[in-house]
Amino acid sequence: MFVTGVGMSQIAPVLPLYIRHLGVEDSSVIAQFSGIAFGITFIVSAIFSPIWGLAADRFGRKPMLLRASLGMAIVIGFMGFAPNVYVLIALRLLQGVITGYGTACTTLIATQTDKEHAGAALGILSTSNIAGSLLGPTIGAFIGENFGLQNVFFITGGLMLIAFLTTAFFVKETFVRENKKTLRMKEVWDQIPEKSLTITLFVTFFVLNVAMYSVEPIITVYVFQLTRSAGHVALIAGITFSASGLANILAAPRLGKMSDEIGAHKVMLIALVAAGIIFIPQAFVTAAWQLMLLRFLLGLTAGGLNPSVNVLVKKITPSSLTGRVYGFTMSAAYLGVFGGSVLGGQVAGWFGVRYVFFITSALLLANAVWVYFKVYKKLSVKEA
């Protein structure tokens, strides 16, 4: 999951440079192509995640892991041979089609792990995925600077091949297909017992990813404003962005275990409120190190959100539909990544960089209020 997270995100810092390398000279055109190439993978992934979730419920989760990891190894490797920007965009689109590793992996862990340890297991999984996604830009920038832009794709493709081999030889699954009939979307929805709660969890997952990625388009600009120097801006921005990923690595397994002990709905509500509050002071920092510290604290709180959402989805979803529902959850995540990137860029362009933090905070806190009434109170009454 860590490697696939890196594979999905490592292209972000090198994409404009690679597009220039492919022969596009005009800066505005490079920006347009970069936005298309970055966003198209996540939009297409959002469409195909439920499809791969269905396939996981029908044929097993391990086959989906092997399909996705080998497919991504080939497609990402071929990006290094792209002769022009149009082929690059086509390959990014194809990458979005064949992804589904995260959906199948989450489903496999959720269905193969006993209820007492599901939170901790999903916490470790969530840590790997988010850490890969957040550290990916720094890793991609490091490889591009030291080994060349094309080697970013070759090395990532090689890592995906390693993920394929380790999955093939070391991942075990006991799979029995529970539902022999392929259900339509309406039939799946009709069988979900907690519809309101499920929608709330989808929205929460979407908002979380919007919040984590809203700063991606503007963080380099913000660091430049804080340091007032062009020296090492990219490196400082990469470290600042990745600080939340490091915190996630530390926090998610512990908070996942805590969700098993005190209830996932409690951890989720506290984490949402804390994350919403921590975004506010990020708009008032006067030095890059202050922003790094706050991003680290944000990562600690965000570490409690992904595992909590996944645990609650597992808890309220019939086992025969787990793959389909986790597919929709991943779609919400991919749309959140795309939506966050667009939101951050547009808000910064229209109102200024600092307003990105205010609006993101408002989204998280509004979502926390909704979660309180739709999830926390409902599940607390059931516990009582």
JOGI-V16646 format. One record per residue. RES is the residue in three letters. OMEGA is omega as a letter, one per 40 degrees, with the letter a starting at -180 (* if undefined). NEAR is the number of other ideal C-beta (glycine too) atoms within 8 Angstrom. Layout:
res->RES omega->OMEGA near->NEAR
res->RES omega->OMEGA near->NEAR
This chain:
res->MET omega->i near->11
res->PHE omega->a near->9
res->VAL omega->i near->11
res->THR omega->i near->17
res->GLY omega->i near->17
res->VAL omega->a near->16
res->GLY omega->i near->14
res->MET omega->a near->13
res->SER omega->a near->13
res->GLN omega->a near->15
res->ILE omega->a near->14
res->ALA omega->a near->11
res->PRO omega->a near->12
res->VAL omega->a near->14
res->LEU omega->i near->11
res->PRO omega->i near->9
res->LEU omega->a near->9
res->TYR omega->i near->14
res->ILE omega->i near->14
res->ARG omega->i near->10
res->HIS omega->a near->7
res->LEU omega->i near->11
res->GLY omega->i near->7
res->VAL omega->a near->10
res->GLU omega->a near->6
res->ASP omega->a near->6
res->SER omega->a near->5
res->SER omega->i near->6
res->VAL omega->i near->9
res->ILE omega->i near->13
res->ALA omega->i near->9
res->GLN omega->i near->8
res->PHE omega->i near->12
res->SER omega->i near->11
res->GLY omega->i near->9
res->ILE omega->a near->9
res->ALA omega->a near->15
res->PHE omega->a near->13
res->GLY omega->a near->11
res->ILE omega->i near->12
res->THR omega->a near->14
res->PHE omega->i near->14
res->ILE omega->a near->12
res->VAL omega->i near->11
res->SER omega->i near->13
res->ALA omega->i near->13
res->ILE omega->a near->10
res->PHE omega->a near->13
res->SER omega->i near->16
res->PRO omega->i near->11
res->ILE omega->i near->10
res->TRP omega->i near->15
res->GLY omega->i near->19
res->LEU omega->i near->12
res->ALA omega->i near->11
res->ALA omega->i near->17
res->ASP omega->a near->14
res->ARG omega->a near->7
res->PHE omega->a near->7
res->GLY omega->a near->9
res->ARG omega->a near->14
res->LYS omega->i near->13
res->PRO omega->i near->8
res->MET omega->i near->16
res->LEU omega->a near->14
res->LEU omega->i near->11
res->ARG omega->a near->10
res->ALA omega->a near->15
res->SER omega->i near->15
res->LEU omega->i near->11
res->GLY omega->i near->9
res->MET omega->i near->16
res->ALA omega->a near->14
res->ILE omega->a near->9
res->VAL omega->a near->12
res->ILE omega->i near->14
res->GLY omega->i near->13
res->PHE omega->i near->11
res->MET omega->i near->12
res->GLY omega->i near->11
res->PHE omega->a near->7
res->ALA omega->a near->11
res->PRO omega->i near->5
res->ASN omega->a near->8
res->VAL omega->a near->12
res->TYR omega->i near->6
res->VAL omega->i near->9
res->LEU omega->i near->14
res->ILE omega->i near->12
res->ALA omega->i near->8
res->LEU omega->i near->13
res->ARG omega->i near->14
res->LEU omega->i near->11
res->LEU omega->i near->9
res->GLN omega->i near->13
res->GLY omega->i near->15
res->VAL omega->a near->8
res->ILE omega->i near->12
res->THR omega->a near->16
res->GLY omega->i near->18
res->TYR omega->a near->14
res->GLY omega->i near->12
res->THR omega->a near->17
res->ALA omega->a near->17
res->CYS omega->i near->12
res->THR omega->i near->14
res->THR omega->a near->15
res->LEU omega->a near->14
res->ILE omega->a near->12
res->ALA omega->a near->14
res->THR omega->a near->9
res->GLN omega->a near->7
res->THR omega->i near->10
res->ASP omega->a near->5
res->LYS omega->a near->6
res->GLU omega->a near->5
res->HIS omega->a near->9
res->ALA omega->a near->14
res->GLY omega->a near->15
res->ALA omega->a near->11
res->ALA omega->i near->11
res->LEU omega->i near->18
res->GLY omega->i near->18
res->ILE omega->i near->11
res->LEU omega->i near->13
res->SER omega->i near->15
res->THR omega->a near->14
res->SER omega->a near->11
res->ASN omega->a near->14
res->ILE omega->i near->16
res->ALA omega->i near->14
res->GLY omega->a near->18
res->SER omega->a near->13
res->LEU omega->i near->16
res->LEU omega->a near->13
res->GLY omega->i near->15
res->PRO omega->i near->15
res->THR omega->i near->12
res->ILE omega->i near->10
res->GLY omega->i near->17
res->ALA omega->i near->13
res->PHE omega->a near->8
res->ILE omega->a near->13
res->GLY omega->a near->15
res->GLU omega->a near->6
res->ASN omega->a near->5
res->PHE omega->i near->8
res->GLY omega->a near->6
res->LEU omega->a near->9
res->GLN omega->a near->9
res->ASN omega->i near->11
res->VAL omega->a near->17
res->PHE omega->a near->13
res->PHE omega->a near->10
res->ILE omega->i near->10
res->THR omega->i near->14
res->GLY omega->i near->15
res->GLY omega->i near->10
res->LEU omega->i near->11
res->MET omega->i near->16
res->LEU omega->i near->11
res->ILE omega->i near->9
res->ALA omega->i near->13
res->PHE omega->a near->12
res->LEU omega->i near->8
res->THR omega->i near->9
res->THR omega->a near->12
res->ALA omega->a near->8
res->PHE omega->a near->6
res->PHE omega->a near->6
res->VAL omega->i near->10
res->LYS omega->i near->5
res->GLU omega->i near->9
res->THR omega->a near->5
res->PHE omega->i near->7
res->VAL omega->a near->4
res->ARG omega->a near->9
res->GLU omega->a near->6
res->ASN omega->a near->8
res->LYS omega->a near->3
res->LYS omega->i near->4
res->THR omega->a near->5
res->LEU omega->i near->10
res->ARG omega->a near->6
res->MET omega->a near->6
res->LYS omega->i near->6
res->GLU omega->i near->8
res->VAL omega->a near->12
res->TRP omega->i near->8
res->ASP omega->a near->6
res->GLN omega->i near->9
res->ILE omega->a near->13
res->PRO omega->a near->6
res->GLU omega->a near->7
res->LYS omega->a near->8
res->SER omega->i near->7
res->LEU omega->i near->12
res->THR omega->i near->13
res->ILE omega->i near->8
res->THR omega->i near->12
res->LEU omega->i near->13
res->PHE omega->a near->11
res->VAL omega->i near->11
res->THR omega->i near->14
res->PHE omega->i near->14
res->PHE omega->a near->13
res->VAL omega->i near->12
res->LEU omega->a near->15
res->ASN omega->i near->16
res->VAL omega->a near->14
res->ALA omega->a near->14
res->MET omega->a near->12
res->TYR omega->a near->12
res->SER omega->a near->14
res->VAL omega->a near->12
res->GLU omega->a near->12
res->PRO omega->a near->8
res->ILE omega->a near->12
res->ILE omega->i near->11
res->THR omega->i near->9
res->VAL omega->a near->9
res->TYR omega->i near->12
res->VAL omega->i near->14
res->PHE omega->i near->11
res->GLN omega->a near->8
res->LEU omega->a near->11
res->THR omega->a near->10
res->ARG omega->a near->5
res->SER omega->i near->6
res->ALA omega->a near->4
res->GLY omega->i near->5
res->HIS omega->a near->5
res->VAL omega->a near->12
res->ALA omega->a near->9
res->LEU omega->a near->8
res->ILE omega->i near->11
res->ALA omega->i near->12
res->GLY omega->i near->12
res->ILE omega->i near->10
res->THR omega->i near->13
res->PHE omega->a near->15
res->SER omega->i near->12
res->ALA omega->i near->13
res->SER omega->i near->14
res->GLY omega->i near->15
res->LEU omega->i near->12
res->ALA omega->i near->16
res->ASN omega->i near->17
res->ILE omega->a near->9
res->LEU omega->a near->9
res->ALA omega->a near->15
res->ALA omega->i near->17
res->PRO omega->a near->10
res->ARG omega->i near->10
res->LEU omega->i near->15
res->GLY omega->i near->19
res->LYS omega->i near->11
res->MET omega->i near->11
res->SER omega->i near->18
res->ASP omega->a near->12
res->GLU omega->a near->5
res->ILE omega->a near->6
res->GLY omega->a near->8
res->ALA omega->a near->14
res->HIS omega->i near->13
res->LYS omega->i near->10
res->VAL omega->a near->15
res->MET omega->a near->18
res->LEU omega->i near->13
res->ILE omega->a near->9
res->ALA omega->i near->15
res->LEU omega->a near->15
res->VAL omega->a near->10
res->ALA omega->a near->9
res->ALA omega->i near->15
res->GLY omega->i near->15
res->ILE omega->a near->9
res->ILE omega->i near->12
res->PHE omega->a near->15
res->ILE omega->a near->11
res->PRO omega->i near->8
res->GLN omega->i near->12
res->ALA omega->a near->10
res->PHE omega->a near->7
res->VAL omega->i near->11
res->THR omega->i near->5
res->ALA omega->a near->7
res->ALA omega->a near->11
res->TRP omega->i near->6
res->GLN omega->i near->9
res->LEU omega->i near->14
res->MET omega->a near->11
res->LEU omega->a near->9
res->LEU omega->i near->12
res->ARG omega->i near->14
res->PHE omega->i near->12
res->LEU omega->i near->10
res->LEU omega->i near->14
res->GLY omega->i near->16
res->LEU omega->a near->11
res->THR omega->a near->13
res->ALA omega->i near->18
res->GLY omega->i near->20
res->GLY omega->a near->16
res->LEU omega->a near->14
res->ASN omega->i near->15
res->PRO omega->a near->18
res->SER omega->i near->17
res->VAL omega->a near->15
res->ASN omega->i near->15
res->VAL omega->a near->15
res->LEU omega->i near->14
res->VAL omega->i near->14
res->LYS omega->a near->11
res->LYS omega->a near->8
res->ILE omega->a near->10
res->THR omega->i near->11
res->PRO omega->a near->8
res->SER omega->a near->7
res->SER omega->a near->7
res->LEU omega->a near->14
res->THR omega->a near->14
res->GLY omega->i near->15
res->ARG omega->a near->13
res->VAL omega->i near->14
res->TYR omega->i near->15
res->GLY omega->i near->17
res->PHE omega->i near->12
res->THR omega->i near->16
res->MET omega->i near->16
res->SER omega->i near->13
res->ALA omega->i near->14
res->ALA omega->a near->13
res->TYR omega->i near->14
res->LEU omega->i near->13
res->GLY omega->i near->16
res->VAL omega->a near->12
res->PHE omega->a near->12
res->GLY omega->i near->11
res->GLY omega->i near->15
res->SER omega->i near->14
res->VAL omega->a near->9
res->LEU omega->a near->13
res->GLY omega->a near->16
res->GLY omega->a near->11
res->GLN omega->i near->8
res->VAL omega->i near->12
res->ALA omega->a near->14
res->GLY omega->a near->5
res->TRP omega->a near->5
res->PHE omega->a near->5
res->GLY omega->a near->5
res->VAL omega->a near->9
res->ARG omega->a near->8
res->TYR omega->i near->11
res->VAL omega->a near->14
res->PHE omega->i near->12
res->PHE omega->a near->11
res->ILE omega->i near->11
res->THR omega->i near->15
res->SER omega->i near->12
res->ALA omega->i near->9
res->LEU omega->a near->12
res->LEU omega->a near->14
res->LEU omega->i near->12
res->ALA omega->i near->8
res->ASN omega->i near->13
res->ALA omega->i near->12
res->VAL omega->i near->8
res->TRP omega->i near->10
res->VAL omega->a near->15
res->TYR omega->a near->10
res->PHE omega->a near->8
res->LYS omega->a near->10
res->VAL omega->a near->15
res->TYR omega->a near->12
res->LYS omega->a near->9
res->LYS omega->a near->9
res->LEU omega->i near->10
res->SER omega->i near->9
res->VAL omega->i near->7
res->LYS omega->i near->6
res->GLU omega->a near->6
res->ALA omega->* near->4
